Amino acid sequence: MHYVARNVLKKMEVYVPSNTSKRIWTSNILLHKWRYKRLKMFIMSGKKTIE
């Protein structure tokens, strides 16, 4: 799945200027980091309530 997405992004980069694609990449990475942080916090709070 990731491999396919990467290929699509590579094809898109041909049409999209590099600075725009970089901006999209960084925003995606930041969003995933934020989601991961939220998920981690949720799991931690869940563990506390279980214990």
N, C-alpha and C positions, 0 to 999 in steps of 0.2 A: 504494500500500500504506500509506504513512504517512498519507495523507489519510483513508483508511477508519479506521485506528486512532485518529486524532484525533477523528473523528466519534463513534466508540464511546465514547471517554473522555469526550467532552462529554455524551453521553447518560447515562453512568454518574455524572457529577458531579451530576446532578439528584437521584439517589438517595443518593449518598454525600456526607456532610458535607464542606464545602470544606477544612477542616483535614486531614481524612484523605486526600483526593485530593492535596492539596499534599504531604503526607508521602510518598505513593506516587510522585509526580512527582520529588521530590528524590532519593529512594532510587534510582529508575530512572536519573536523570541521573548520580548518583555511580557506579552500577554500570557504565554505558556509558563513563564517563571511565576507570574502573579497567580495563575490558576494552581500551579503546583504548591505554592506557598499556602494558598487558601485550603487546598486539599489536605496538606500536611497538618495545618492547624485544626481542621475538621476531624482528622483521624486522631490527633493528639487529644482533643477535647472528648472525642468518643471513647477513647481508652480510659480517660479519667472518670467518666460517668459509669463505665462498666466496672471499674475497680471501686 
